[in-house]
Amino acid sequence: DHIVVMPAPVTNFRHQGNQRGFFHYMTHLFTPIFLSVEYSTPFIEEYPVCSSHKNIVMPYPTTDPDLFRGQFLSSPSASTSLFNEQRPYLLYYSGGLHGDCIEVRKAMKQLLANSSLLSAIVAPNARHKSEQQREQGFLQATFCPVPIGDSPSSKRMYDLLHFGCIPVVLSDELVWAFSDQTNPTSVARDSLLVLNHSSFAIHLPQSVVQYTAQR
């Protein structure tokens, strides 16, 4: 009889190192419904009923007021870039070296640094980037990597969709909201109400980046 909104990523019932997150609420409330911005594939495998029939995974909310008010996309430069099939750059990525898999991000940084020597491969990346600068990067590129960070998912995975950039997921346990990943049964996959995550995103193993950087 309770609905609990989880605004921060929690990948399992027990958070690493303590009992923060799902487990804390489960010990105090009777079968609450969780609205969370994150699931992980191991969580879905371990708790399939909770994942598909009770709890709901939601997209990360956008924090740019100009975006959710429609002002950013109504500007001439943004609308032209959004519907331009010939974007000037192949890739755009801006992110720090942190999270559960720092090696993936280090390998990405190495690959992007080498690729930046070629024209029209990597979009310019401002060192002190603002949210608007990141959005311009999403608009200019065709593909935008989504690496693992502090947890499998990230706000980036939804931000770049607003700007028509194709996500390239480099996080093995990432799960999209409202997708066939939360309920992998054949009935769910065939439903028009469930997103087919492979139709709008490319998923690659995390190891691909590290292997490529070492070659």
N, C-alpha and C positions, 0 to 999 in steps of 0.2 A: 504493500500500500504506500510505498515511498518511491519517488522518482529522484534520483541523484545525478546531478550534472557534473561530469569530470572534465574541467577545462584544460587540464594538463595531461600529457601522455602517461598512461599507466599500462604496462604491457602484460602484467599478470596479476593474480589475486594478491600475491605477496611482492611488494616492491623490494628490490635488491637492498640488503642491509638493514631493513626494518619492516614494519607492518603497515606502512602508509599505502593508501590506495584502496582497491577493491576489498581486500581482506579486512581492513579496519571497519568498513561499513557493514560487511557481512556479519561481523561479530556483534554489531549493535542494532541492526535493523533486520526485519523479517522479509526475506526475498525481495529486496529493492530492485527497481528497474534502473539500469545505468545508461545514461547518455554520455558517451565518451568520444574523444577525438581520435582515439587510437585503439586498435586491436593488433595482435601479432598472430602470425600463422600458428605458432605453438599453442597459443591460448585457444584458438578456434579448434585445434585438434584435440586439446585436453577437455574443453568444455563446449562441445558442439551445440547443445541445447541452449545454453546461455547466449551463445553467439548468434544463433539464427532465429530463436523464438522468443527471447525475452529482452535482451539488451540491444542497444542501437549504437552503431559507430557513426559519428557525424563528421563532416568536413571541418577543418580548422577555420575559424572566422577570419575574414580579412580585417586588417587594422588601418587600411588607408581610407579615410573618409571620402576622398574624391572618387574612389573606385565604387564604393557601395551607393554613393549618391549619383553615380553616372557621369560626373563631371570630367573625369580623366578620359574615359573612352569617347566622350563627345567632342574632345578637342580634335582639330584637323589632323595633327601629326599622328595621334594615336589611332584614329579611325583609318587613316591611310595605311599605316603599318599593319594593323590588325587584319585587314582584308587583302593584303599584298601577298600573293603566292610566292613571289621571288624575294624572300627576305635577304638582307645583305650579308648575314653571317650564318655559319652552320651551327655554332655552339655558343651558349652563354652559361657561365657558372660563376657565382660569387658566394664564398662560404669560408668559415674558419676551420682550423685544424683542431677539432674537438670531438668528443663522443666516444661511443663504445668501440668504434673501429677507425682509429686515427690513421692506420696504415692505408685504408681505402682513400681517404681524403689527401694524404701525402702523395699517393700514386697519381691521383687526379691532378693535383697541382703540378706535378712533374710533366704529365702528358700535355696539359693545357699550355704550360710554359714553352714546351717544344713546338706545339702546334701554332702558337702565336707568331712564329717566324714566317708562317705562310699566310698570305693575304686571304681575307674573306672566310677564315676558318673559325676563329674565336673573336667574339664581340669584345670591344674595349671594356675593361673592368676597373672602375675607379677605386683607388685604394680606400678612401673614406666614403663609402657609398651610402647614399640616402635611400629611402624606400622608393622614391621616384626614379632614382638612377637604376635600381634593380629592375623596376618595371619597364624602363626603356630598354634594358638589356633583354628582357623576355620578349619584347615586341620585335626586336631586331634579329632574333635567332630562330632557327627552325627546330633545334633540339636543345633541351635543358636538362642536364644531369640532376638526379635526385639521390645523393649518397646517404648512407646510414650516418646518423649523428648520435645524439644523446639517447635516442631510442629508434626503433625501425622507421617511424614515420616522421614527417616534418611539415611545417606550415607551407614550405616552398612547393610541395607537391600540388597544392590547390591554387596557390598564388599564380603560378605560371600558366595554368589552364585559362585564367581570365584573359590572357594575352595571346592565346593561340599557339603557345610553344609546346612541342611534343615532349612529354616527360620521358626521360631515360632512367629508369629506376635501378639503382645499385645498392639495394637493401633487401636481403634475402627474406626477411620476415615482414615486410611492409604489406599492409592491407588497405585497400581503398574503401571509402564509405559507400554504402548502398550498392556494393558490387557483388558479383557472384562468388567472391572470395569468402564472404561471411556466411554463405550458405551454399556449399559446393554440390548440392544435390542436382540431379538432372532437371527436376521441376523448377528449381530456382534459376538455373542457367537459361531455361527456355522462356522465362517470364519477361514480359516487356517492362516490368517495373524494376528489374534488376540490371545494373550496369555490367556490361562485359568489359572488364578492365583491359583486356588485350586489344580492344578496338580503339583505344585512345592513348595507350601508354606502351612503352617498350620496357620489358623487364630483362635485365642481364644479371648473372651471378656477380657477387662482389669480387670474387677471385679474378674475374676477367680483367679488371682495371689493374690489379697488382701484377698479374702475369704480363700484361702488355707493357707496363712501365719498366719491368725488369729486362725486357728484350732489347 
